Amino acid sequence: MKNYFIILLCLLSTKVFAQNEVAVIGKVIDDKTNTPLAYVGIILTSKADSTKKDGVVTNKEGEFSFSKVLPGNYLIRISAMGYIAVSKTFSVNGKVVDLGTIKLKEDAIALKDVSVAGKYATATIKKDTVEFNADAYKTQPNAAVEDLLKKLPGITIDKDGSILVQGQKVTRLTVDGKDFFGTDPKTATKNLPADVIAKVQLIDSKTLEAKATGIDDGQREKVLNLTIKEDKKNGWFGNANLFGGTTGRYNSYLSANHFTKKMQFAILGMSNNVSNASFQYEDLSSFTGGNLGNIFAPPGGGGFSINVNNGRTTIGGSGVFDNSAMGEVTTHSGGLNFSNSWGAKDKLTLSSSYFTYFSKGLGTRFSNVQDINNDDVLRTNEVSNRNSDNQAHRFNFKVEYHPDSLTDLAFRSNAILNYTTNINSRDFNTTFDLAGKANDGKQFLDQRNSTPAFFGELSATRRLKKGSVIIGLNGNQNTFNSNWLNQSIINNYRAGGIDITDLNQQATQENTSRSTAITINYNRPIIDKKLNSNIAYIRNDGKVNAQQSTLSYNPLNNTYDAVVPDLSNLLENRTWTQTARIGLIYNRTQWTYNLGFGFQETGLDASAYNSFGANINNIERKYYNILPRFSLNFRNSTNQTLQLNYNANVNLPSVNDLQPVQNNTNPLYRREGNPDLEARKSHRLSVNFNTFSPDNNKYWNGYFLINYSLDDVGNSIVYRDGVQFVQPVNVDGNYYINTGTNFGQPTKIKGLRTGYGINLFVSHGTSFINNEKNVTNRYNFGPNANISYDIDDKINAGIYIGVQYSRVNNSQPGAIDNKYFNFSNSASLSYEFIKNTRISGELQHNGTAGRADGFNNNVFLLNAGFEQYFMNRRITLALKGFDILNQNTNIDRTINGSRIEDIRFNTITRYFYLSLNYKISKAGASKERSNPRSTVN
C-alpha cells in the first residue's frame, strides 16, 4: 500500500516537458454591439484525446489565452449564458495561433429562459468565485434569502437551515464582505429579504493565514457573500410580520436593516409560542468562531456531544444549552448587529453584535431504551415531564486595523451568559428479557445552572522583504455553576423480596476553566512563490478547578447537612501542550502540495481531594509525539477541484473523564471518571472532489473521510439491579468512515432541475459490559433525489425523496441485530393563479420502520394556505393551516455504543392562523446599469 501511495504522488507531480509549446489567443465580442464580453467560458479539447481539456475565461477586454499548447489538432468551444455557443477546430504546428475576434450572437430561446428577460447572465466564474445574479432567479414576494438560495444550482438547504454548496457546508457568510451577526449563515439567510440581493457569490476562500502571508497553502473554506443592491444602501429594508391563530398560537417577527456602502446596521426580533427557536447550531458555531470547544466543552475541555433535533441544539455535558426547552416552547429573542469601516481600502473595520434569547418549555418525554448485558437485554421504559426556563445573552466584537500595506492587526472577543432551570419528574421501570423485572421508581430533579464564558484573541501579521511573521494570542475563561435537588425512590426486585432505595440530596458544582495560547508562525518563500517553507511554535496552557459537593437530607433538623463522600470531591488540573512545526508548500499551476511535521510535548498534572480535603489521587502524564500532516489540492480553470488531507493529533482526556466522582442525576445511569486514562491518538484522512459548469449549471461532487483512533475513550458498564455504573476506559481500534456523492443538472424542460445523492456511514466502537468486551458496528446508507420546477414567479414546485437504512450489530451473545429505516419525503407547490393571489402547500412525509413498539411513525404533515398582495406587494395578507391532517409527531432515535434509545416528545399539532406581513422598503431610486448584460459592477 505504501509503494502504491508513493507511485501515486510521483504520477501527480510529474510534469511533461516538450518542445514547440505555443500560445493560443483570441478575443470574444457581442455580434450586435461589438463590445467585449468578459468572463466567457472557453474550453480547449485535444482531438487526439478528448479527456485532455483545459479552460479559461475572458478578461474585461474579452481576451483569452492558452499558454504551452503542444502541437496537434484541437477543438475550442466558446459559450456564455444568453448567447449561441461557438465551436472551432484548428491545428497547432509550432507557431502562435491567433484565432482572431470571435463574435457571439444572442440566443433568443435561451434569453427567454432567463427570468429577467435577458438582462443578466445567470452565473459567471471569476477565479475562486462562482457568482449568481439574483435577479435571474425569481422568488415569491416576501421571500427570504434562504428561498433564493434554494433556486441556485448546486446549493441545498437542509431541514435545519444549513447551507450546502455542491455538498460542502458553508462555514461563513458575509454581507458586502462584512460579518453579519457574527458570520452566522442562518441569521442572514432567514431574515434578509431576497429582493434586496444583487449577487450571490460562492467563494472558495483561502485561509486567513494564506491571505495575510500571500503564500497559498492550498486550503479553502466555503464562504457565501451577499451583495446588496445599490439602491437599497441609502435607506431601510426588511419585513414585519404578525400572526394569530387557533388554540392560542401566535408569532411576531421584525427584521429591519439599514446599509450604506461602508456601514451596516440590523435589528432582529421574534416572539412566538409555536416552538420556533432561533438559536441553532450555526448560531453557536459562529459565536465561537467555528470552535465550539472554546466555550461549550466541559470545564476541563473535551467529552461533550452536540445534538441537533428539529432545529434546536443541545450540547450534552457542557452546562450550556444543556437540557434545553422541549415539547411546546415559547420563545422571545432579538438582537442588534453593527459594522463599519473607515479610511482608504477599509483601513479600520469594526463589527459587533448582541443577541438575547428567552424560552420556556413544557415537555413530556417517552423513551424506550435497549442496553446489551452479556447474554441478556435490559429494556427501560420511562415517562418524564419537564418544565424548562432558559435565557442567554451573547456578545461578539471584532476590529481589524491595517496601519500600512505590510501590517495587519486583528482583535476579536466573545462573551456568553447562560442561565437554565429544569424541573423534571420521571417514572421508570427496567426489565431483563431473560432475568425478568429489575426495578421501577420515581424521581424529582430541580436543577439550575449559570454559565458565564469569555474569549479573546489578538493577532498580528507582518510581511517582510522575504516572508512573513504571524503572532497570535488568545485566552478564555469558562465558569460552570450548578445546584440541584435530587429526590428519588427505586424499588429493586431481587429473589425473595424488594429492596427500596430512598434518595434525598442537594448538590452543587463550581467549575472554573482558564486557558491561554500563543502562536508564532514564520513563512518564507524558497523559490519565488512555488516553494515555501513554514516554521511555527504553539504553546497552550490550561487550568481547571472542578468541585462537587453533595449533601443528604437530615430529618432530625430538616436540613441537608450530611456529606456524601462518594459524590463529593475536588479536582485541580493543569495541562499544557507545546508544538514545534515545520512544513513545505509547493505550488504548481493547478496543484498545491503541503507537507509538514509537528513535534509535540503534551503534559497533564492533576490532584484529587476528598470531601475532607485529603489528597486521594495524583496524576502526572507526559507524552511526546511526532505528528505528520499532508495535503494535496488540485484546481483548474474549469472549476474542477480535488482535495486530499491527512493529519494526526493527540487529545488529553477531559476533566469529566478523569474526575473520580459519581454523577447520579439519572438514577439509572451513574457515571464516574477514570484517573488512569491515557491520551487519545487519532489519524484522519479525507478526500473531496467538486466539478461545476456555469454554462449549463451542472455539478458533481464526492467526499470520503476516515478517522482511526488509538487509546480512544470507550465505556465500561457494570449492571447492578438494573442500574448502569459507567466508567470511561481506553480502547484501541475505534474508527468511522463517512462517504457519499451528489449530482445535479437542469433538464431540457424549461425550469425543471434534478439532483441525486447517496451517502454511507460506518463506525466501529469498543466497550466493556460486565468486564466482557463488546464490539459495536454501525452502518447507515441512504440515497436521495430532488426535482424542482420554477416558471418565473408564477409556479414553483419541488419534490424531495430520501431514505436511510441503518443497521447496528453488537458482538455480545445476547445482542439482537437492529435494523431500521427512516423515510423523509416532501412535495411543495406555489401557484399565483390570479394576479396578486397565490395558493401554496407543502406535504412532508416522515416515516420509520423497525423501531420499538410505539416509536414507529408514518406521518404526513400538510401545511397550506393562500396569500393576497396589496399596495404593490408591500402588504401580504395570508390565511394558512399548520398540520392540517393533525398527524404531527416528534420521534427520534439515538445510538451510543451498545445503547439504543427511541424517544417521543409532545409537540404542536393542528392550528390555523391569519398573518399580516409588511415589507419595509425606504430606499433611494433604482439605478439602471450602463451595460445591462454585464455581470461586473
N, C-alpha and C positions, 0 to 999 in steps of 0.2 A: 504493500500500500504506500509505503514511504517513497519507493522508487517511482511509482506512478505519479505521485504528487510532484516530485522533482521534475519529472519529464513534462508534466502539465505546465509548470511555471516556466520551464525553458521554452516551450512552444509559445506561450503567451508573450514572452519577452523577446522573441526572435523577430528581427527586422530584416526584410529582404532589400538589399541594395541592388540597383540596376542602373545601367547606363541609359542615356537618352530619355530620362524623365522630363516631361514638359508640362506647361500650364495650359489649361483650357479656360477661356474667358468669354464674357458676353454681357449683354445688358437687356433688361426687360422694361417695356413701356406699355402704356394704355393705348389701344388701337385708335380710339377717338380723340383723346386729348393730347396724346404724345407725351404725357407726363410720366416720369419714372415711377415704377411700382416697387415699394420697399417690402421686405420680408416675404417675398415669393419663394416657395419651396422648389429647389432644383435637385433632382435625383439623377445620378450618373451610374449606369449599369454596364458592366462588361458583357458583350455579346458572346464571348467565349465561355464565360462562367457567370450566369445570371445571379448567383449568390453573392457575387462581389459587387457591393453597392457603396456609394458614397453620397453624401448630401450636404448642401449648403443653403443659405437663404440670401437673398439680395440685400444690399445695404440701402441707405436712404436715397442714393442716386440710381438705384435699380441695377447696380453692377454685381456680378458674381465672378468667382474664380475658383478653379480646382488646381491645386499645385501637385507636382510629382506624379503625373499621369503616365503610365507605361504605354509603349506602342501597342496598337491593337484597334479593334473595332468596338464602338460604344453606342449606346442609346441614352439620350438625355431627355428627361421629362420635366416640363415647367408647368406648375399648377398653382392656382390661387383661388380662394373661395369667391364665387361670383363671376369667374372667367372660364372660358373653354380651355382645357389643358392642351398643351402643345408638346409633341414628341419629335425628336430629330435623331437621325443616325449620322455618324461621322467617323473618321479614322484618325489615329494619331501615328505619325511616322517620323518623329524626332524633331518636329518644329512646333512652335507655339500655335495653338489652334484658337482662332478668334471667331466665335460664332456670330459676331455682329450684334445688331439690335433686333430683338425678338418682340413682336407685338402680340399682345393678348386681347382677344375680343370678349366682350361681355357675354355671359351665358344667361339668356333670358329666362330659361327654365329654372336654373339654379338661383337666379335673383328672386324668383317668385317664392322659393323655399325659404329665403331669408326673411325673418319676421318683420324687419324694418324696411321692407320694400327695396332692398339692395343698397341701403346706405352704409352698412358696415359689414366687413368680413367677420365671420363668427369667431375665428380663432387664428392666432399667429404665434410663432415661436421666435423668441429673442434669447439666444444663448441658453441660459439655465431657466428661462421663464416661458411658460405657456400662458398666453393672455387671451381672455374671452371678452368680447364686447357684450355687456349686459343687455343692451337694447335689442340684441339679436335673439333674445330668448324671452318670450312673453310669459308673464305671470299674472295671477289673478289680482284684482285690486286688493289692497291692504295686505298683500303677501309680504312675508319677511325674507331676509336674505337666504335663510335655510331653504325656502321654496324655490328660489332662483338656482341655488347650488344643485338641487336635485335634478335640474334640467340639463346641467352641463355634462358633456360626455366624459366618462372616466371618474365621475365624482358620485359617491354614495353617502347617504346619511343613515346611520343605523338607528335603532329604536331609542337609544339613549342620547341621540343627537351628536355623536362623534362623527367627524368628517374623515372620509377615506378617499384618497386620490390614487386611482389605479391600484387600490388595495393597500396603500400605505397611509398610516394615520397622520393627519395634520397635527404638528406639535406646537404650532404658534400661529396666531392670527394678528394682523395689524390692519389699521385703517389709515390710508395715506402714509404708510410706512411707520406709523406710531402705535405704541401699545394702546389697547382699548380694554379697560377693566383688567389690567394685569396680563394681557395677551390671551385671555380666556376665549377660545373659539366660540363657545355656545352663547356667551353674553352678546356677542356681535351678531351671530347668525340668527338668533331667536328674537332679537329686539330691533335691529336696524331694518327700515323698510327697503324692499327690493328696488323700488323705483328711484332711489337716490344714488344707486351704484352705477358708475360709468364703466369700470372694468373690474374683472376678477382675475387676479394674477396668481398662478400656481408656481411657486419658486422653489427650485432645488437649491436651497441656500447653503453657502459654505459655513463652516463653523465660525464662531466669533474669533477664535484664535487664528484661523486662516485669513479672515478679513483683516485682522489687525496687523498680521505679520507679512501679508502678501504672499505667503507660501501655501499653496494648495495641498492639503493633506488627503484630498480625495473624499472626505466625509461630507455628507449632505443631510439636511433636515428639511422636511416638507413645511413650507411656510405659505400661508394664504394671505394675500394682501388685497384689500378692497379699496378702490379709489372712488372718491365721491365726485359727483358731477359738479362742474364749476359753478353752475347757477344755484347750487344748494349750499355753497360755502359762505354765503353772506346773510343767512337767516336761520330759522328754526325748522326742523322737520322731525317727524315721529308719529306715534299713534297713542290715542287714549281710548280705552275700552272699558265697558261696564256691562255685566250681565247678571240677571237674576233668574232663578229657576224654581221648579217644583222641589218638594222635600227640603226647602230652605237653602238650596245651593246658591252660591254667589261667587263672583270673580270680578276683580277690578285690576286694571293694569295701565301703566303710564310709561312711555318711552319718549323722551324729548332730547334733541341733540342740536347743538349749535357749533358749527365748524367754520373756521376761516382757513386760509392757506397754511397757517402755521399752528393755530390754536384749535383744540378740540375740547368741548365740554358736553357731558352727557348726564342725564338723570334717569334712573330706573326706579319703578315702584310696583309692588304687587301685593294683593291681599285676596285670599280665597279660602274656601273650605272644600275644595274638590281634589285635595291631595296633590296639588301642583307645586312641588318643592323646587326651589331654584338653585340650591347647592348640589351640584352633581360632580362627577369625577373630574371633569376638566376644570371646574372651579377650584377644587383643591389642588390639582396638579399645577395650574398656572400660579396659584398663590405661593407655592413652594419652589417656583422656578423649574418645575419638572421633576423635582426630587422630593417625593412625599416623606422620605425618611428623615429629612431635615426637621420636620415638625411633628409628623404623625406617628413615628416609630415609638415604641415604649421608651420610658426614660433612659434605658441603657442602650437603645438602638436595636434594630433587627426584630425578628419574631413577631411580625404583625401581618394581618391579612386584609385585603381590600375586596369588598363585595359590592357589586352594582346590581340592583334589582328594581325594576320599574322606575328608573330614573333617579333613584335615591342611593346614596353611597354610605356604607358603614365601614369603619376601619376597626377590625377586631383587635383587641389588645392594646389600643392606643389611649383610650380615655377621651379621644377627640372624635366626635361624631360616632362614638360607640353607642350601641343600643339606641339609635335614633328613632324618631317617632314612626310608628307603624299603624296600619289599619286606616281609619278615616282621620285625615290630617288637616288641620287648619294652619295656614302659613301666612306670615306677614314679612316682607323683605323689601329692601331698597338699597340704592347706592348712588354714589357720585363718582365721576371719572373726569380728570383734567390732565391735559398735556399741552405743552407749548415749547417753542424753540425760538432762540434769539441769535442774531449775528449772521454773517455770511456763511453759507454752507452749514447752517444749523450748528454753530459753534458751541452753543449751550442748549441742551434739551432736558426738559423736566417732565415727568409723568407721575401721577399719583391717583389713588382710588381708595374709596371706603365703601364697604358693603356690610350690611347687617341683616340678620336672619332670626326670626322667631317662629317656633312651631309648637303646636300641641296636638297630641295624637291619642286616640282611644282605639286600642287594638286587641283583637282576640286571635290567638295563635294556636293552631292544631298541628301536632307533629307526630310522625311515626319514624322511629329510629331502629335500624338493624345494626348490631355490633357482633362481630365474629368473636367467639370464645372457644378456642380449641376445636372440639368436635361438636359444639353446640352454637346456637344463635340466640343472642339476647335481644328481645324486642321491647322497646319502650314507647308507650303512648302517653302524650302529655297535652293538656289544655292550659293555656296561660292567658291572663288578661293584664294588659299593661296600660298605664297612664303615663304619658311622656310629656315633658316640658323642656324644650331646648332653646337656647339662644346663643348666637355667635356674632362676633364683630371681627372684621379683618381689615387690615390697612396695608397698602402697597405704596412704595415710594422708590423712584429711580431717577438719577440725574447723571447725565453724560456731559463731559467738557473736553473740548479739543483746543488747547491753548495754541497749538501750531500744527503744521501738517505732519509732524513726526511723533506727536504725543497724544495719547487717548487716556482719559481718566473716567472711571465709572464708579458709582456707589448705588447700591440698592438695599432696601431693608423691608422686612415683612413683620407684621405682628398679628397675632390672633388671640382673641379672648373667647373662651367657650365655656358655657355652663349648661349642665344637663341634670335633670331629675327624672328618675324612672321608678315608678311604683308598680311592682309586679307581683301577682299572685298566681300560683300554678298548682294543678293537681296532676299526679303522675302515677303510673304503675309499670312494673317491668316483669317480664316473663321469659324464661328459657324455653326453647322448643322442646327439649328433652327433660330437663330437670324441673320444669313447672314454674309456678309463680315465685318471684324473688322478693318483691317489696311493692308497697304503694305508699302514698303520702301526700302532704300538702306543704307549700312554702309561701311565706310572705317576705318580699325583699324590697326595701326602700333605700335606693342608692342615689347619692348626689355628688357630682363631680364638678370641679373647676380646673381649667387648664389654660393658663396664660403661656404663650410661647413667643419668642422674639428671635429674629435672624437678621444679620447684617453682613454685607460683603463689599470690599473695596478692591478695585483692580486698576493697575497702571500698565500701559504699554508704551514702549519707546522704540522707535525704529532707528537703527544705527546705520552707519555707512555700509556695513556688511552684516546683515542680520537684524535681530530684534530681541528685546527682553520684555517678558511679561511677569509682573509680580502681583500676586493675589493674596488677600487676607480675608478670612471670614470667621464668624463666631455665632453661636446660637445658645439659647437657654430655654429649656422646656421644664415646666413645673406641672406636676400632676397631683392634685389634692382630691382625695375621695373619702367619703364616710358612708357607712351603710348599716342598716338594721336588718338582721337575718334571723327569721323565726321559721322553724320547720318541724314537722313530725313525720318520722318514717317508720312504717311497720315492716319489719324484716321477718319473712316467713322461713322458718327452719323446721327441721324434722322434730315434731313433738310440741311445737308452740310458736308464739310470736314474740319477738323482741322489739321493743319500742325505743326509738332514739328521739329525744325531745331536745331541740336546739333553740337557744335564745341568746343571740350575741350582737354586740356592736363592734365595729372595726373602723379603723382609719388608716389611710395610706398617705404618706407625704414623700413624694419622689421629686428630686431636682437633678436635672442633667445639664451639664455645660460642656461645650466643645469649642475648640479653636483649630484653625488650619492655616498654613502658609504654603504658597506655591511659587516657585521661581522657575521660569521656563526661558531657555535661550535657544533661538533658531538662527541658523546661519547657512546661506547658500554655499555650496562647494563648487558646483559647475553651473554658472548662470542661475537659472531657476529650475533646471532639470533635476539636479541632485542637491538635496538639502539635508542638513543634519539638525537634530534636536536633542538637547540635554535639559533635564528637569530634576528638581528636588521638591518633594512633597512631604510635609510633616503635619500629622493630625494628633491632637491630644483631647482626651475626653475624661470627664469626672462625673460620677453618679453617686448620690446618696439616696438609697431606697429603704424606707422604713415602713413596716406594717405592725400595727398593734391591735390585738383582738381581746375583747373583754366579754365574759359570760355574765348573765343576769344573776343577781343575788336576791332571792325572795325575802331574805331576812330584813334587808334595809331598802328593798325596792330600787336598787341601783345596779349598774353594770360596773363591777369593781374586781372581778376575778380574772387575772391574766390567763390566757390560753397559750401555753408555751409553743405548741406545735404550729400555731397560727400567728406568731409574733416574732420578729427579729429585725435586724438592721444589716444592710449590706453596703459597704463602701467599695467602690470600684473605680480603678484608674486604668485607662487604655491608651496606647499610643501606637502610631504607625509612621514609619519614615521610609520613603522610597526614593531611590535614585534611578532615573530612567534615561536611556539613550535610544536614539532611533534615526532611521534614514528614510527620506521620502524621495522617490524617483518619479518624475513626471515625463510622460511622453505625450504625443499629440492627443491620443484618446485613452491612454492607460495611466493610472497612478498606482504605485506600489508603496506601501508604508510598512516598514518592518522595525520592531523595537523590542527591548527587554527592560524589565524592571527588577531591581534588586531591592527586596523589601525586608525590613525588620518589623515584626508585629509583637507587641507586648501587652500583658494583662496582669494587673496586681489588685487582688480583691481580698477583703476581710469580712467575715460574717460574725455577728454578735447576737447572743440570745436576748430574751426579754429582760434579763437581769444585768446586761452589759458585759457579760463574759465572752471572750473570743472563742468561737466554736469551729472556725474554719479559716484557713488562709489559702489563697490560690495565687500561684505565680506561674506565668506562662511566657515563653519567648519562642517566636517562630522566625525562621529565615527561609526565604523563598526566592526563586528566580521565576519571574512571570513574563512569558513571551506574549507578543501581540503581533498580528499581521492583518493587513487589509489590502484588497485589490479592488480597484474601481475602473470601470470602463464606461465611457460616454462618447457618443459620436454626434455629428451634426444633425442626424435624423431622429434625435431624441430616444435612442436606444441606450439603456443603461444596464450594467451588471455590477453587483457589489458582493464581495466576499469578505467576511470579517471573522477573525479568531482572537480570543483573549482568554487569559487565565487570571483568577483573582482569589484572594483569601479573605474570609469573613470571620470575625470573632463571634462567639456566642453572646447573645443579649443578656442583660441583667435578669430579665424574666426567666430565661432558660437556666441561669446559674443560681439564682437565689433559692436556698433550701427552705422555703416556707410554703405551706399549703394555701391554696385558694379554694374556699368551699362555698362560694356564692351560688354554685349549682350543686345541690345536694347529691346528685347522681354522678357528678364528674368532678373529681378533686385532683388538682394538678400541683406538683411540687418540682422546683428547679433541681438541676444536677450540677454541682460544682466541679465535677470531673470532665465536663465536656471539652472536646478539642475544637480547634478552628476548622471551618469548612473550606475545602479547596474545590473550586469549580472551573470547568473548561466549557467554553461557549463558542459555537461555530454557527454562522448564519450566511445564507446566500439569498440575494434578491435580484430579480431582473424585471425591467419595465420596457415596454415599447408603446409609443403613442404617435399617431399620424394625424396632424391637424387638418390635412386636406380632406380626409374622409371620416374624422372623429372615431377612429378605430383604436382600441387599446388591448394589450395583453400583458399580464404580469404574473409573477410567481414568487414564492418565498419558501425557504427551508431554514429551520432553526433546531439545533440540538444542544442541550445543556447536560453535562455529566458531572457528578459531584462525588468527592471522597470525603469521609467524615461528615456526611450530611447529618442533619438533625431529624431523627425519627422519634416515635413514641414507644415507650414500654408500658403496657397496660396490664394491670392486675385486677381481677374481679373479686370483690368480696360482697356477698349478699346483694348482688345486682348493682353495686356501686363501682364505678371505674376509678382506680387510683393510677394516675398517669405521671410519668416522668420522662423528660427528653433524654435520648441516648444517641451516640454516634453510630451511623451505619454507612457502609460503602456501596457504591454501585447504583445509586439513585440517578435516574435520568428522565428527560422528557423530550419529545420531538413534536414540532408543530410545522406543518407544511400545507401548501394549497396554491391554487391558481385562479385567476379571474380573467374574463374576456368580455368585451363589449363592442358593439358596432351598430351603425344605422342600417336600415333595410332599404329596399328600393321603393317602398311605400312612403310617401311623404309624411314626415312627423313620427314615424314608427322606429323605435330603437329596441335592441335586445341586449341582454347581458347574462353571463353564466359564471358560475363559480363552484369550486369544490375545495373542501378542507379536510385535513386529517390531524388528529392529536393523539399521541401515545405517551403514556407515562409508566414508569416502573419505580415502585417505592417499597421500602422495607420497614417493618415494625415488629415488635415482640408482644405476644399475647400470652399471659401467664408463663413468661420466660421461654416461650417457644416462638421461633422465627415465623413470620408471616410475610409473604411477598404479594403485593397488590399490583396487578397490571390493569391499566385502564385504556380504552380505545374510544375515541369519538370520531365519527365520519359523517360528512354531510354535503350533498350537492344543493345548489340554489340556482334560481333563474328569475329574471325580471324582464318585463315588457313595459314600455312607456309609449304613449301616443299623445302628441300635442299638435293641435292645429291653431296657430295664432294664440289668442287668449280666449277662444270660444269653447273649445273642447280639450280637456285634459284628462287622461285616463292612464291607469297603471295597474299592473299585476305583479305580485311577488310570490314565489313559491320556495319554501325552504324546508328541508328535512334533516334531522340529526339522529344518527343511530349511535347509541352508547352501549358499551359492554365493560363490566368490571369483574375481574377474576381474582380470587384470593387462594393462597396455597394451603391454608388451614383445612383439615379434613372435613370440618363441619360447615365450611363455606358453601354458599349457593351462588353459582354464576348469575350475575344480574344483567339482564338485557332490557333496554327500553328505548322508545322513540320519542322525539319531540318534533312537532309539526308547527310551522309558523308560515301562514299564508295570508295574503291581503289583496284586496281589489279596491280601486278608488275611481270615482268618476266625478267630474265637474263640468257643467254644461250651461252656457249662457244662451238659453233658448229664445229669450226675448231681450232686446237691448235693455241693459241695466237690471236684469233679473236673472239670477243664477240658481240652479239647484246643484247640490253636491252630496256625495255619500261615500262612506268608506266601510268596507266589511273586512274585519280581521278574524282569522281563524287560528286559534291556539289549541293544540291537541297534544296529548301524551298517551302512551301505552306502555304497560309493563311495570308500572309503579305499584306501591302498596294500595290495598283496597281503600277507596275513598279519596285517593290522591291522583287518580287518572282524571283527565278532563278533556272535553271536546266542546270548546266554547266558540260561539260566533258573536263577535262584538260589532254591532251595527251602529254607526253614527251618521246622521243625515240631517238635511235641512235645506232652507232656501234663503237667499240674500237679495235685498233690494238696495240699489245705489241711488243716492241723491246728491245734488249740488256738485255736479261734475265728478262724482265718485269720491268726494271727500267724506261723505257720511254713508255708512253702511248699517242697515237695519236687518237683523237676521233672526230667524226662528229655527232652532235646531233641537235635536234629541241626542242624548248620550245613552248608549247601551239600550237601544230601542227594544231589542229582544229580551232584555232583562236576564242575561246569562253571564255577566262579568264575574270572574273569579281571580284569585291571586294565589297560584300554586307554584312552588319552587322545589328543586332538589339540589342538595349539596352532598358532595362526596369527599371524605377526608380519610385517606388510608383505608382502614378496614371498616369505617363507619359510613353508612348511607342514611341520609335523613330526608324525608319528604315533609314539606311544610305547607300549610294552607293558612292564609290570613283572611280576616274580614276585609271587605273592600267596598267601594262606592258602586252602586248599581243604578238602574234606570232613573233618569230625570230629563226634563225638557226645560229649555231656557230661551229667553229673549235677550239679545245683545245689541248694543249700540256702539259703533266704532267711529271715531272722528280722526281723520288724517290731518296731522299738524303739518302745514306747509306754508311757511312765510319766508320766501326766498326771493333773490333778485331775478331779473328777466333772464330767460334762457338765451344762450348764445349759440348760433349756428356755426359749425366748423367750416373753415375756409375750404378744406378738402374733405367732403363728406365721406369719401371712401377710405380715407387714411385711417390707419389703426394706431397712429402715433400722435400724442398731443403735442 
